[in-house]
Amino acid sequence: MSKINTSSLTFKVIAGMVLGVIVGLIINLGGFNVDGSFANTYLVDGVFHTIGKLFVNALKMIVVPLVFFSLIVGVTGIGNLGKLGRVGGKTICLYFLTTAVAISFSVMLAAMLGIGEGVNAVSDTSFSGKEAPSFVDVVLSIIPANPIQAMAEGQMLAVIFFSIMVAISMLMVGRRAQPLIDGAGLANEVMMKMVQIIMWCAPYAVFALIAKSVADLGIDLMIKLGEYAIVLVLCLMLHLFVVILLILKAFTGVNVKTFMKKMRANQLFAFSTSSSNATIPVTLRTVTRRLGVDNSVASFSVPLGATINMDGTAIMQGVATVFIANMYNIDLGVTGYATVVLMAVLASIGSAGVPSAGVIMLTLIFGQLGLPLDGIALILVVDRLLDMIRTSVNITGDAAVSLIVAKSEGEFDIDVFNDPDAGILDEDDSVSVDIKTE
């Protein structure tokens, strides 16, 4: 029996998550989370909220520069524009494939189980739906009129496009652009070091984020929506442990147990932040340092995946649509289900990689099918916790596709993948500054 490394970052993150659940339950079940109470004011909405928000902000702080520099390094590292087209084509096709499979399977399972049938509960709250962007708007947002503004606003599709265009232009300029390419590589190393620094705060931030989420969720409301939540979690787990791993095994032949073990810490980060974008730095480090995917592929596939690969979000949208339709006794029919699949794929691509963005995108699907927007208010009750799970599914899919594409391009190091200690962070790792003197 192997000894548990209590000094590892993974162990600390798990410990923080467990303690967060315990503390959150004590606050919730003990009735300490009422408005105006000391626990709610100074702990839940005070200390926990502040620590969690600072951690998420720290990750988001480096997302844009990390994506910008890593994409430049990745594209210029490929070197061949023809190869770049192959990598991009494979990545996008695989992301679309996994998303389509995810939504089709979830809609079929939810419809077969008849979730929401006979439910007459109506939420007292109302949901003010925001106008969801159309497919045309999503396409138009790819090319930024102002790349600096796009970076400031975190418009990831625009940032990705601009970064790729800069890198392609560098390749076309040739050797004269080498100093810029080298500079981007150095900047990328600096960003990765910053990721390492931020990750040392993760256990404390995970504790705060989980404790706040559990303390805020009412047990009674969770019970009322238990049917929806159970089916959604079932769909997410089947997609994670069956669909993604089968595709990964079929295309690469790697040990899926090793893959999941190395993704564990990354999944916990995604679970605690509920943001694919905020998890980009951690995912990128895991894919390159732990899984053995070359940076030339990972720096392209991971940021793109965080933007357009929303398997977990698509599953939620499918299950939620069936649940609300059944609850209001609306028969979607075969055409309606087909529309759900198509619209959920498009909506998941247009979803931002931030907490609960998928719920906002539900307005697009509900509006198309004529479902009452008030039903989304019920989904909001348990969405925060379920959003954590589906974000973990999203980033696992990003990593799997990255590995598949890298394997097909010969940019995958099997020795790094099989090495259990490759890229691991523990107490022996230290953030040091070397000062050289002449």
Buried (B, 14 or more C-beta within 10 A) or exposed (E): EEEEEEEBBBBBBBBBBEBBBBBBBBBBEEEBBEEEBEBBEEBBBBEBBEBBBEBBEBBBBBBBBBBBBBBBBBBBBBEEEEEBEBBBEBBBEBBBEBBBBBBBBBBBBBBEBEBBEEBEEEBEEEBEBEEBBEEEEBEEBEEBEEBEEBBEEBBBBBBBBBBBBBBBEBBEEEEEBEEBBEEBBEBBEEBBEBBBEBBBBBBBBBBBBBBBBBBBBEEEBBEBBEBBBEBBBBBBEBBBBEBBBEBBBEBBEBEBEBBBEBBEBBBBBBBBBBBBBBBBBBBBBBBBBBBBBBBBBBBBBBBBBBBBBBBBBBBBBBBBBBBBBBBBEBEBEEEBBEBBBBBBBBBBBBBBBBBBBBBBBBBBBBBBBEBBBBBBBBBBBBBBBBBBBBBBBBBBBBBBBBBBBBBBBEBBBEEBBEBEEBBBBBEEEEEEEEEEEE
